[in-house]
Amino acid sequence: MSWPGLHQAVDDLQFLVDMSSQTTSQLEQEHSSMEASLQDVKAESATLKETLAMQNQTKEELQRKLNELGQEHRSLAAQHALSTKEAAQQKQASTCFGLHRPKGILLESAIV
């Protein structure tokens, strides 16, 4: 005994089951591929974070060194200015008190 359209309905259901199976298989493959890509991206992200942290640490060390060198430069510039001022004062004082000797005249201590 057979009902009209029953065979067609069974064939239609079989077709839907086959298509669902194929779609599910494709989706599972895509999911696996995306999962692998996600793991790769996570690993790359972790590497980039570590690199960024190291570079930030290096930047901070360089900034500290730059600050130290800046302070040293300012200190040396101040010492240089003071030394230049003292030298100018000594030169002026020696000229004022007649201690300046003309060029070409040797001091006794310089004669060997």
Biopython code that builds the backbone (N, CA, C, O; Angstrom):
import numpy as np
from Bio.PDB.StructureBuilder import StructureBuilder

atoms = [
    (1, "MET", "N", (0.830, -1.148, 0.000)),
    (1, "MET", "CA", (0.000, 0.000, 0.000)),
    (1, "MET", "C", (0.897, 1.240, 0.000)),
    (1, "MET", "O", (1.906, 1.298, 0.703)),
    (2, "SER", "N", (0.513, 2.196, -0.781)),
    (2, "SER", "CA", (1.341, 3.374, -0.940)),
    (2, "SER", "C", (0.452, 4.590, -1.053)),
    (2, "SER", "O", (-0.568, 4.584, -1.743)),
    (3, "TRP", "N", (0.851, 5.596, -0.382)),
    (3, "TRP", "CA", (0.097, 6.839, -0.445)),
    (3, "TRP", "C", (0.712, 7.717, -1.520)),
    (3, "TRP", "O", (1.927, 7.703, -1.718)),
    (4, "PRO", "N", (-0.093, 8.456, -2.192)),
    (4, "PRO", "CA", (0.453, 9.300, -3.247)),
    (4, "PRO", "C", (1.370, 10.379, -2.647)),
    (4, "PRO", "O", (1.002, 11.027, -1.667)),
    (5, "GLY", "N", (2.552, 10.570, -3.228)),
    (5, "GLY", "CA", (3.508, 11.587, -2.804)),
    (5, "GLY", "C", (4.384, 11.155, -1.649)),
    (5, "GLY", "O", (5.297, 11.889, -1.270)),
    (6, "LEU", "N", (4.135, 9.979, -1.074)),
    (6, "LEU", "CA", (4.939, 9.511, 0.058)),
    (6, "LEU", "C", (6.380, 9.274, -0.375)),
    (6, "LEU", "O", (7.315, 9.647, 0.333)),
    (7, "HIS", "N", (6.555, 8.662, -1.520)),
    (7, "HIS", "CA", (7.901, 8.390, -2.030)),
    (7, "HIS", "C", (8.643, 9.714, -2.273)),
    (7, "HIS", "O", (9.821, 9.844, -1.941)),
    (8, "GLN", "N", (7.945, 10.680, -2.848)),
    (8, "GLN", "CA", (8.552, 12.005, -3.106)),
    (8, "GLN", "C", (8.913, 12.692, -1.795)),
    (8, "GLN", "O", (9.965, 13.326, -1.718)),
    (9, "ALA", "N", (8.102, 12.594, -0.788)),
    (9, "ALA", "CA", (8.364, 13.205, 0.513)),
    (9, "ALA", "C", (9.588, 12.573, 1.164)),
    (9, "ALA", "O", (10.421, 13.269, 1.746)),
    (10, "VAL", "N", (9.691, 11.239, 1.062)),
    (10, "VAL", "CA", (10.855, 10.538, 1.617)),
    (10, "VAL", "C", (12.115, 10.982, 0.886)),
    (10, "VAL", "O", (13.145, 11.229, 1.512)),
    (11, "ASP", "N", (12.035, 11.084, -0.455)),
    (11, "ASP", "CA", (13.190, 11.540, -1.249)),
    (11, "ASP", "C", (13.573, 12.977, -0.867)),
    (11, "ASP", "O", (14.754, 13.304, -0.759)),
    (12, "ASP", "N", (12.577, 13.814, -0.667)),
    (12, "ASP", "CA", (12.843, 15.210, -0.275)),
    (12, "ASP", "C", (13.517, 15.269, 1.095)),
    (12, "ASP", "O", (14.458, 16.036, 1.301)),
    (13, "LEU", "N", (13.033, 14.460, 2.020)),
    (13, "LEU", "CA", (13.648, 14.422, 3.356)),
    (13, "LEU", "C", (15.085, 13.899, 3.285)),
    (13, "LEU", "O", (15.971, 14.405, 3.974)),
    (14, "GLN", "N", (15.306, 12.892, 2.454)),
    (14, "GLN", "CA", (16.663, 12.351, 2.290)),
    (14, "GLN", "C", (17.590, 13.414, 1.706)),
    (14, "GLN", "O", (18.743, 13.544, 2.118)),
    (15, "PHE", "N", (17.069, 14.172, 0.741)),
    (15, "PHE", "CA", (17.855, 15.258, 0.156)),
    (15, "PHE", "C", (18.206, 16.300, 1.220)),
    (15, "PHE", "O", (19.348, 16.756, 1.290)),
    (16, "LEU", "N", (17.235, 16.675, 2.041)),
    (16, "LEU", "CA", (17.480, 17.650, 3.108)),
    (16, "LEU", "C", (18.487, 17.127, 4.130)),
    (16, "LEU", "O", (19.338, 17.880, 4.604)),
    (17, "VAL", "N", (18.395, 15.860, 4.467)),
    (17, "VAL", "CA", (19.351, 15.258, 5.408)),
    (17, "VAL", "C", (20.747, 15.284, 4.805)),
    (17, "VAL", "O", (21.707, 15.623, 5.496)),
    (18, "ASP", "N", (20.878, 14.930, 3.518)),
    (18, "ASP", "CA", (22.189, 14.946, 2.852)),
    (18, "ASP", "C", (22.773, 16.368, 2.806)),
    (18, "ASP", "O", (23.959, 16.563, 3.069)),
    (19, "MET", "N", (21.941, 17.346, 2.474)),
    (19, "MET", "CA", (22.408, 18.732, 2.405)),
    (19, "MET", "C", (22.813, 19.236, 3.796)),
    (19, "MET", "O", (23.816, 19.934, 3.945)),
    (20, "SER", "N", (22.024, 18.875, 4.801)),
    (20, "SER", "CA", (22.364, 19.267, 6.174)),
    (20, "SER", "C", (23.681, 18.637, 6.594)),
    (20, "SER", "O", (24.492, 19.282, 7.259)),
    (21, "SER", "N", (23.899, 17.406, 6.220)),
    (21, "SER", "CA", (25.142, 16.705, 6.546)),
    (21, "SER", "C", (26.332, 17.373, 5.868)),
    (21, "SER", "O", (27.374, 17.580, 6.490)),
    (22, "GLN", "N", (26.172, 17.710, 4.589)),
    (22, "GLN", "CA", (27.255, 18.381, 3.864)),
    (22, "GLN", "C", (27.552, 19.754, 4.467)),
    (22, "GLN", "O", (28.708, 20.131, 4.661)),
    (23, "THR", "N", (26.490, 20.482, 4.754)),
    (23, "THR", "CA", (26.660, 21.817, 5.340)),
    (23, "THR", "C", (27.342, 21.723, 6.698)),
    (23, "THR", "O", (28.236, 22.509, 7.011)),
    (24, "THR", "N", (26.911, 20.752, 7.503)),
    (24, "THR", "CA", (27.521, 20.553, 8.820)),
    (24, "THR", "C", (28.996, 20.209, 8.683)),
    (24, "THR", "O", (29.823, 20.732, 9.430)),
    (25, "SER", "N", (29.335, 19.340, 7.744)),
    (25, "SER", "CA", (30.743, 18.977, 7.522)),
    (25, "SER", "C", (31.559, 20.194, 7.102)),
    (25, "SER", "O", (32.667, 20.395, 7.599)),
    (26, "GLN", "N", (31.022, 21.012, 6.189)),
    (26, "GLN", "CA", (31.733, 22.213, 5.748)),
    (26, "GLN", "C", (31.921, 23.196, 6.909)),
    (26, "GLN", "O", (32.994, 23.776, 7.080)),
    (27, "LEU", "N", (30.868, 23.369, 7.693)),
    (27, "LEU", "CA", (30.958, 24.277, 8.827)),
    (27, "LEU", "C", (31.976, 23.789, 9.867)),
    (27, "LEU", "O", (32.704, 24.588, 10.456)),
    (28, "GLU", "N", (32.017, 22.483, 10.082)),
    (28, "GLU", "CA", (32.991, 21.934, 11.026)),
    (28, "GLU", "C", (34.411, 22.129, 10.512)),
    (28, "GLU", "O", (35.313, 22.443, 11.288)),
    (29, "GLN", "N", (34.617, 21.945, 9.213)),
    (29, "GLN", "CA", (35.946, 22.170, 8.640)),
    (29, "GLN", "C", (36.354, 23.639, 8.756)),
    (29, "GLN", "O", (37.486, 23.951, 9.126)),
    (30, "GLU", "N", (35.423, 24.531, 8.436)),
    (30, "GLU", "CA", (35.694, 25.962, 8.557)),
    (30, "GLU", "C", (35.977, 26.343, 10.007)),
    (30, "GLU", "O", (36.861, 27.150, 10.295)),
    (31, "HIS", "N", (35.207, 25.746, 10.909)),
    (31, "HIS", "CA", (35.420, 26.014, 12.335)),
    (31, "HIS", "C", (36.817, 25.584, 12.747)),
    (31, "HIS", "O", (37.515, 26.328, 13.436)),
    (32, "SER", "N", (37.234, 24.395, 12.335)),
    (32, "SER", "CA", (38.574, 23.903, 12.676)),
    (32, "SER", "C", (39.647, 24.827, 12.109)),
    (32, "SER", "O", (40.629, 25.151, 12.777)),
    (33, "SER", "N", (39.435, 25.243, 10.858)),
    (33, "SER", "CA", (40.395, 26.154, 10.221)),
    (33, "SER", "C", (40.458, 27.485, 10.962)),
    (33, "SER", "O", (41.540, 28.022, 11.200)),
    (34, "MET", "N", (39.296, 28.009, 11.323)),
    (34, "MET", "CA", (39.254, 29.279, 12.057)),
    (34, "MET", "C", (39.852, 29.140, 13.443)),
    (34, "MET", "O", (40.508, 30.058, 13.934)),
    (35, "GLU", "N", (39.633, 28.011, 14.069)),
    (35, "GLU", "CA", (40.203, 27.759, 15.399)),
    (35, "GLU", "C", (41.731, 27.750, 15.313)),
    (35, "GLU", "O", (42.411, 28.322, 16.165)),
    (36, "ALA", "N", (42.266, 27.097, 14.276)),
    (36, "ALA", "CA", (43.719, 27.076, 14.082)),
    (36, "ALA", "C", (44.238, 28.493, 13.824)),
    (36, "ALA", "O", (45.274, 28.883, 14.362)),
    (37, "SER", "N", (43.523, 29.256, 13.005)),
    (37, "SER", "CA", (43.917, 30.644, 12.731)),
    (37, "SER", "C", (43.877, 31.476, 14.008)),
    (37, "SER", "O", (44.762, 32.298, 14.248)),
    (38, "LEU", "N", (42.860, 31.262, 14.817)),
    (38, "LEU", "CA", (42.736, 31.980, 16.076)),
    (38, "LEU", "C", (43.925, 31.684, 16.988)),
    (38, "LEU", "O", (44.474, 32.594, 17.608)),
    (39, "GLN", "N", (44.319, 30.430, 17.070)),
    (39, "GLN", "CA", (45.471, 30.066, 17.894)),
    (39, "GLN", "C", (46.739, 30.741, 17.385)),
    (39, "GLN", "O", (47.561, 31.205, 18.175)),
    (40, "ASP", "N", (46.895, 30.793, 16.057)),
    (40, "ASP", "CA", (48.056, 31.477, 15.473)),
    (40, "ASP", "C", (48.048, 32.965, 15.823)),
    (40, "ASP", "O", (49.079, 33.534, 16.182)),
    (41, "VAL", "N", (46.883, 33.580, 15.716)),
    (41, "VAL", "CA", (46.762, 35.005, 16.016)),
    (41, "VAL", "C", (47.028, 35.261, 17.501)),
    (41, "VAL", "O", (47.672, 36.248, 17.858)),
    (42, "LYS", "N", (46.534, 34.375, 18.360)),
    (42, "LYS", "CA", (46.778, 34.529, 19.802)),
    (42, "LYS", "C", (48.277, 34.425, 20.102)),
    (42, "LYS", "O", (48.810, 35.193, 20.904)),
    (43, "ALA", "N", (48.952, 33.471, 19.453)),
    (43, "ALA", "CA", (50.394, 33.313, 19.665)),
    (43, "ALA", "C", (51.142, 34.554, 19.173)),
    (43, "ALA", "O", (52.053, 35.042, 19.842)),
    (44, "GLU", "N", (50.753, 35.057, 18.006)),
    (44, "GLU", "CA", (51.390, 36.264, 17.470)),
    (44, "GLU", "C", (51.129, 37.456, 18.385)),
    (44, "GLU", "O", (52.020, 38.273, 18.619)),
    (45, "SER", "N", (49.917, 37.550, 18.896)),
    (45, "SER", "CA", (49.568, 38.637, 19.811)),
    (45, "SER", "C", (50.424, 38.574, 21.081)),
    (45, "SER", "O", (50.913, 39.598, 21.558)),
    (46, "ALA", "N", (50.596, 37.380, 21.614)),
    (46, "ALA", "CA", (51.421, 37.227, 22.818)),
    (46, "ALA", "C", (52.860, 37.640, 22.532)),
    (46, "ALA", "O", (53.492, 38.306, 23.352)),
    (47, "THR", "N", (53.375, 37.248, 21.376)),
    (47, "THR", "CA", (54.740, 37.622, 20.997)),
    (47, "THR", "C", (54.859, 39.133, 20.858)),
    (47, "THR", "O", (55.830, 39.728, 21.326)),
    (48, "LEU", "N", (53.879, 39.752, 20.220)),
    (48, "LEU", "CA", (53.896, 41.207, 20.049)),
    (48, "LEU", "C", (53.810, 41.930, 21.389)),
    (48, "LEU", "O", (54.456, 42.960, 21.582)),
    (49, "LYS", "N", (53.015, 41.397, 22.313)),
    (49, "LYS", "CA", (52.914, 42.001, 23.642)),
    (49, "LYS", "C", (54.255, 41.932, 24.365)),
    (49, "LYS", "O", (54.672, 42.902, 24.997)),
    (50, "GLU", "N", (54.930, 40.787, 24.274)),
    (50, "GLU", "CA", (56.242, 40.640, 24.911)),
    (50, "GLU", "C", (57.243, 41.602, 24.287)),
    (50, "GLU", "O", (58.015, 42.249, 24.994)),
    (51, "THR", "N", (57.227, 41.693, 22.958)),
    (51, "THR", "CA", (58.136, 42.594, 22.261)),
    (51, "THR", "C", (57.866, 44.040, 22.674)),
    (51, "THR", "O", (58.796, 44.806, 22.926)),
    (52, "LEU", "N", (56.608, 44.399, 22.739)),
    (52, "LEU", "CA", (56.230, 45.755, 23.144)),
    (52, "LEU", "C", (56.700, 46.040, 24.570)),
    (52, "LEU", "O", (57.204, 47.127, 24.852)),
    (53, "ALA", "N", (56.539, 45.089, 25.448)),
    (53, "ALA", "CA", (56.970, 45.277, 26.837)),
    (53, "ALA", "C", (58.485, 45.472, 26.911)),
    (53, "ALA", "O", (58.968, 46.336, 27.643)),
    (54, "MET", "N", (59.232, 44.668, 26.152)),
    (54, "MET", "CA", (60.693, 44.807, 26.142)),
    (54, "MET", "C", (61.107, 46.153, 25.551)),
    (54, "MET", "O", (62.010, 46.810, 26.068)),
    (55, "GLN", "N", (60.445, 46.561, 24.471)),
    (55, "GLN", "CA", (60.782, 47.837, 23.855)),
    (55, "GLN", "C", (60.420, 48.998, 24.770)),
    (55, "GLN", "O", (61.131, 50.003, 24.805)),
    (56, "ASN", "N", (59.336, 48.873, 25.504)),
    (56, "ASN", "CA", (58.960, 49.911, 26.451)),
    (56, "ASN", "C", (59.997, 50.011, 27.564)),
    (56, "ASN", "O", (60.358, 51.108, 27.990)),
    (57, "GLN", "N", (60.469, 48.869, 28.027)),
    (57, "GLN", "CA", (61.500, 48.856, 29.065)),
    (57, "GLN", "C", (62.778, 49.503, 28.534)),
    (57, "GLN", "O", (63.416, 50.291, 29.232)),
    (58, "THR", "N", (63.149, 49.167, 27.299)),
    (58, "THR", "CA", (64.335, 49.760, 26.684)),
    (58, "THR", "C", (64.165, 51.266, 26.541)),
    (58, "THR", "O", (65.098, 52.027, 26.793)),
    (59, "LYS", "N", (62.984, 51.692, 26.139)),
    (59, "LYS", "CA", (62.698, 53.125, 25.997)),
    (59, "LYS", "C", (62.861, 53.829, 27.336)),
    (59, "LYS", "O", (63.457, 54.904, 27.407)),
    (60, "GLU", "N", (62.333, 53.229, 28.393)),
    (60, "GLU", "CA", (62.444, 53.835, 29.721)),
    (60, "GLU", "C", (63.898, 53.912, 30.168)),
    (60, "GLU", "O", (64.310, 54.909, 30.761)),
    (61, "GLU", "N", (64.681, 52.870, 29.890)),
    (61, "GLU", "CA", (66.101, 52.885, 30.244)),
    (61, "GLU", "C", (66.834, 53.974, 29.471)),
    (61, "GLU", "O", (67.664, 54.691, 30.031)),
    (62, "LEU", "N", (66.525, 54.096, 28.179)),
    (62, "LEU", "CA", (67.147, 55.139, 27.370)),
    (62, "LEU", "C", (66.733, 56.532, 27.848)),
    (62, "LEU", "O", (67.542, 57.459, 27.833)),
    (63, "GLN", "N", (65.496, 56.678, 28.264)),
    (63, "GLN", "CA", (65.030, 57.968, 28.772)),
    (63, "GLN", "C", (65.773, 58.330, 30.053)),
    (63, "GLN", "O", (66.173, 59.479, 30.241)),
    (64, "ARG", "N", (65.959, 57.336, 30.945)),
    (64, "ARG", "CA", (66.720, 57.589, 32.173)),
    (64, "ARG", "C", (68.155, 57.989, 31.840)),
    (64, "ARG", "O", (68.696, 58.928, 32.424)),
    (65, "LYS", "N", (68.759, 57.280, 30.911)),
    (65, "LYS", "CA", (70.140, 57.584, 30.516)),
    (65, "LYS", "C", (70.212, 58.982, 29.907)),
    (65, "LYS", "O", (71.141, 59.737, 30.194)),
    (66, "LEU", "N", (69.242, 59.327, 29.075)),
    (66, "LEU", "CA", (69.194, 60.656, 28.476)),
    (66, "LEU", "C", (69.088, 61.725, 29.558)),
    (66, "LEU", "O", (69.760, 62.753, 29.488)),
    (67, "ASN", "N", (68.244, 61.482, 30.554)),
    (67, "ASN", "CA", (68.108, 62.441, 31.657)),
    (67, "ASN", "C", (69.419, 62.587, 32.423)),
    (67, "ASN", "O", (69.813, 63.700, 32.772)),
    (68, "GLU", "N", (70.097, 61.468, 32.685)),
    (68, "GLU", "CA", (71.379, 61.510, 33.379)),
    (68, "GLU", "C", (72.410, 62.293, 32.569)),
    (68, "GLU", "O", (73.141, 63.123, 33.110)),
    (69, "LEU", "N", (72.457, 62.014, 31.256)),
    (69, "LEU", "CA", (73.413, 62.722, 30.405)),
    (69, "LEU", "C", (73.082, 64.204, 30.308)),
    (69, "LEU", "O", (73.983, 65.038, 30.232)),
    (70, "GLY", "N", (71.803, 64.533, 30.309)),
    (70, "GLY", "CA", (71.398, 65.939, 30.293)),
    (70, "GLY", "C", (71.860, 66.658, 31.550)),
    (70, "GLY", "O", (72.359, 67.781, 31.489)),
    (71, "GLN", "N", (71.687, 65.994, 32.695)),
    (71, "GLN", "CA", (72.141, 66.589, 33.958)),
    (71, "GLN", "C", (73.660, 66.744, 33.952)),
    (71, "GLN", "O", (74.186, 67.774, 34.375)),
    (72, "GLU", "N", (74.359, 65.722, 33.473)),
    (72, "GLU", "CA", (75.819, 65.780, 33.405)),
    (72, "GLU", "C", (76.257, 66.916, 32.475)),
    (72, "GLU", "O", (77.201, 67.646, 32.779)),
    (73, "HIS", "N", (75.572, 67.056, 31.356)),
    (73, "HIS", "CA", (75.897, 68.127, 30.413)),
    (73, "HIS", "C", (75.702, 69.505, 31.054)),
    (73, "HIS", "O", (76.551, 70.386, 30.913)),
    (74, "ARG", "N", (74.596, 69.683, 31.749)),
    (74, "ARG", "CA", (74.339, 70.966, 32.413)),
    (74, "ARG", "C", (75.410, 71.251, 33.470)),
    (74, "ARG", "O", (75.873, 72.384, 33.608)),
    (75, "SER", "N", (75.792, 70.220, 34.204)),
    (75, "SER", "CA", (76.815, 70.382, 35.231)),
    (75, "SER", "C", (78.156, 70.766, 34.599)),
    (75, "SER", "O", (78.835, 71.679, 35.068)),
    (76, "LEU", "N", (78.525, 70.058, 33.534)),
    (76, "LEU", "CA", (79.784, 70.368, 32.864)),
    (76, "LEU", "C", (79.750, 71.752, 32.221)),
    (76, "LEU", "O", (80.758, 72.459, 32.223)),
    (77, "ALA", "N", (78.612, 72.142, 31.676)),
    (77, "ALA", "CA", (78.488, 73.473, 31.074)),
    (77, "ALA", "C", (78.649, 74.553, 32.143)),
    (77, "ALA", "O", (79.282, 75.584, 31.916)),
    (78, "ALA", "N", (78.064, 74.295, 33.309)),
    (78, "ALA", "CA", (78.201, 75.260, 34.411)),
    (78, "ALA", "C", (79.654, 75.334, 34.875)),
    (78, "ALA", "O", (80.173, 76.421, 35.127)),
    (79, "GLN", "N", (80.313, 74.174, 34.988)),
    (79, "GLN", "CA", (81.725, 74.157, 35.373)),
    (79, "GLN", "C", (82.575, 74.880, 34.338)),
    (79, "GLN", "O", (83.486, 75.632, 34.684)),
    (80, "HIS", "N", (82.272, 74.650, 33.080)),
    (80, "HIS", "CA", (83.019, 75.300, 31.995)),
    (80, "HIS", "C", (82.840, 76.813, 32.074)),
    (80, "HIS", "O", (83.808, 77.565, 31.959)),
    (81, "ALA", "N", (81.600, 77.255, 32.269)),
    (81, "ALA", "CA", (81.335, 78.696, 32.369)),
    (81, "ALA", "C", (82.084, 79.295, 33.558)),
    (81, "ALA", "O", (82.658, 80.378, 33.447)),
    (82, "LEU", "N", (82.080, 78.599, 34.688)),
    (82, "LEU", "CA", (82.784, 79.074, 35.872)),
    (82, "LEU", "C", (84.290, 79.127, 35.622)),
    (82, "LEU", "O", (84.950, 80.102, 35.982)),
    (83, "SER", "N", (84.825, 78.085, 35.009)),
    (83, "SER", "CA", (86.260, 78.051, 34.707)),
    (83, "SER", "C", (86.641, 79.162, 33.739)),
    (83, "SER", "O", (87.677, 79.805, 33.905)),
    (84, "THR", "N", (85.811, 79.386, 32.735)),
    (84, "THR", "CA", (86.079, 80.444, 31.764)),
    (84, "THR", "C", (86.058, 81.806, 32.457)),
    (84, "THR", "O", (86.895, 82.663, 32.173)),
    (85, "LYS", "N", (85.114, 82.000, 33.355)),
    (85, "LYS", "CA", (85.009, 83.258, 34.097)),
    (85, "LYS", "C", (86.233, 83.452, 34.985)),
    (85, "LYS", "O", (86.804, 84.542, 35.035)),
    (86, "GLU", "N", (86.637, 82.387, 35.689)),
    (86, "GLU", "CA", (87.815, 82.474, 36.555)),
    (86, "GLU", "C", (89.067, 82.760, 35.750)),
    (86, "GLU", "O", (89.907, 83.558, 36.165)),
    (87, "ALA", "N", (89.196, 82.109, 34.592)),
    (87, "ALA", "CA", (90.362, 82.336, 33.744)),
    (87, "ALA", "C", (90.399, 83.778, 33.253)),
    (87, "ALA", "O", (91.461, 84.400, 33.211)),
    (88, "ALA", "N", (89.244, 84.303, 32.885)),
    (88, "ALA", "CA", (89.178, 85.690, 32.431)),
    (88, "ALA", "C", (89.534, 86.642, 33.566)),
    (88, "ALA", "O", (90.230, 87.636, 33.357)),
    (89, "GLN", "N", (89.053, 86.332, 34.772)),
    (89, "GLN", "CA", (89.369, 87.174, 35.931)),
    (89, "GLN", "C", (90.855, 87.123, 36.255)),
    (89, "GLN", "O", (91.461, 88.147, 36.570)),
    (90, "GLN", "N", (91.444, 85.929, 36.178)),
    (90, "GLN", "CA", (92.872, 85.791, 36.452)),
    (90, "GLN", "C", (93.700, 86.527, 35.406)),
    (90, "GLN", "O", (94.705, 87.158, 35.733)),
    (91, "LYS", "N", (93.278, 86.446, 34.158)),
    (91, "LYS", "CA", (93.991, 87.139, 33.091)),
    (91, "LYS", "C", (93.905, 88.645, 33.298)),
    (91, "LYS", "O", (94.889, 89.364, 33.131)),
    (92, "GLN", "N", (92.719, 89.109, 33.662)),
    (92, "GLN", "CA", (92.528, 90.535, 33.901)),
    (92, "GLN", "C", (93.356, 90.984, 35.103)),
    (92, "GLN", "O", (93.964, 92.054, 35.086)),
    (93, "ALA", "N", (93.371, 90.155, 36.144)),
    (93, "ALA", "CA", (94.125, 90.505, 37.346)),
    (93, "ALA", "C", (95.620, 90.537, 37.053)),
    (93, "ALA", "O", (96.322, 91.427, 37.532)),
    (94, "SER", "N", (96.109, 89.592, 36.286)),
    (94, "SER", "CA", (97.543, 89.563, 35.994)),
    (94, "SER", "C", (97.922, 90.725, 35.089)),
    (94, "SER", "O", (99.041, 91.230, 35.186)),
    (95, "THR", "N", (97.038, 91.156, 34.224)),
    (95, "THR", "CA", (97.304, 92.299, 33.358)),
    (95, "THR", "C", (97.295, 93.587, 34.180)),
    (95, "THR", "O", (98.123, 94.470, 33.959)),
    (96, "CYS", "N", (96.373, 93.693, 35.114)),
    (96, "CYS", "CA", (96.261, 94.894, 35.942)),
    (96, "CYS", "C", (97.460, 95.077, 36.863)),
    (96, "CYS", "O", (97.853, 96.214, 37.123)),
    (97, "PHE", "N", (98.042, 94.018, 37.355)),
    (97, "PHE", "CA", (99.141, 94.093, 38.310)),
    (97, "PHE", "C", (100.485, 93.962, 37.634)),
    (97, "PHE", "O", (101.494, 93.764, 38.311)),
    (98, "GLY", "N", (100.530, 94.065, 36.318)),
    (98, "GLY", "CA", (101.797, 94.028, 35.592)),
    (98, "GLY", "C", (102.427, 92.656, 35.549)),
    (98, "GLY", "O", (103.627, 92.536, 35.303)),
    (99, "LEU", "N", (101.654, 91.633, 35.781)),
    (99, "LEU", "CA", (102.202, 90.286, 35.748)),
    (99, "LEU", "C", (102.179, 89.703, 34.350)),
    (99, "LEU", "O", (102.672, 88.600, 34.116)),
    (100, "HIS", "N", (101.622, 90.427, 33.457)),
    (100, "HIS", "CA", (101.530, 89.949, 32.069)),
    (100, "HIS", "C", (102.881, 90.164, 31.409)),
    (100, "HIS", "O", (103.401, 91.279, 31.449)),
    (101, "ARG", "N", (103.450, 89.174, 30.824)),
    (101, "ARG", "CA", (104.742, 89.298, 30.173)),
    (101, "ARG", "C", (104.553, 89.309, 28.660)),
    (101, "ARG", "O", (103.725, 88.564, 28.136)),
    (102, "PRO", "N", (105.270, 90.102, 27.991)),
    (102, "PRO", "CA", (105.168, 90.145, 26.530)),
    (102, "PRO", "C", (105.629, 88.829, 25.927)),
    (102, "PRO", "O", (106.401, 88.083, 26.528)),
    (103, "LYS", "N", (105.145, 88.568, 24.745)),
    (103, "LYS", "CA", (105.554, 87.338, 24.060)),
    (103, "LYS", "C", (107.029, 87.438, 23.706)),
    (103, "LYS", "O", (107.540, 88.515, 23.396)),
    (104, "GLY", "N", (107.695, 86.307, 23.759)),
    (104, "GLY", "CA", (109.093, 86.264, 23.386)),
    (104, "GLY", "C", (110.028, 86.359, 24.584)),
    (104, "GLY", "O", (111.217, 86.069, 24.454)),
    (105, "ILE", "N", (109.531, 86.752, 25.726)),
    (105, "ILE", "CA", (110.368, 86.836, 26.905)),
    (105, "ILE", "C", (110.165, 85.577, 27.714)),
    (105, "ILE", "O", (109.038, 85.240, 28.077)),
    (106, "LEU", "N", (111.251, 84.878, 28.001)),
    (106, "LEU", "CA", (111.190, 83.616, 28.724)),
    (106, "LEU", "C", (111.389, 83.868, 30.204)),
    (106, "LEU", "O", (112.132, 84.764, 30.607)),
    (107, "LEU", "N", (110.737, 83.094, 30.976)),
    (107, "LEU", "CA", (110.939, 83.147, 32.416)),
    (107, "LEU", "C", (112.159, 82.305, 32.752)),
    (107, "LEU", "O", (112.485, 81.364, 32.029)),
    (108, "GLU", "N", (112.819, 82.632, 33.821)),
    (108, "GLU", "CA", (114.017, 81.902, 34.212)),
    (108, "GLU", "C", (113.741, 80.424, 34.429)),
    (108, "GLU", "O", (114.582, 79.580, 34.118)),
    (109, "SER", "N", (112.583, 80.109, 34.954)),
    (109, "SER", "CA", (112.277, 78.712, 35.243)),
    (109, "SER", "C", (112.074, 77.935, 33.963)),
    (109, "SER", "O", (112.174, 76.708, 33.969)),
    (110, "ALA", "N", (111.791, 78.614, 32.866)),
    (110, "ALA", "CA", (111.576, 77.931, 31.606)),
    (110, "ALA", "C", (112.885, 77.641, 30.901)),
    (110, "ALA", "O", (112.904, 76.822, 29.982)),
    (111, "ILE", "N", (113.994, 78.284, 31.294)),
    (111, "ILE", "CA", (115.291, 78.074, 30.658)),
    (111, "ILE", "C", (115.928, 76.838, 31.276)),
    (111, "ILE", "O", (115.989, 76.702, 32.497)),
    (112, "VAL", "N", (116.393, 75.954, 30.431)),
    (112, "VAL", "CA", (116.998, 74.726, 30.919)),
    (112, "VAL", "C", (118.494, 74.798, 30.768)),
    (112, "VAL", "O", (119.197, 73.852, 31.125)),
]
sb = StructureBuilder()
sb.init_structure("model")
sb.init_model(0)
sb.init_chain("A")
sb.init_seg("    ")
for serial, (resi, resn, name, xyz) in enumerate(atoms, 1):
    if name == "N":
        sb.init_residue(resn, " ", resi, " ")
    sb.init_atom(name, np.array(xyz, "f"), 0.0, 1.0, " ", f" {name:<3s}", serial, name[0])
structure = sb.get_structure()
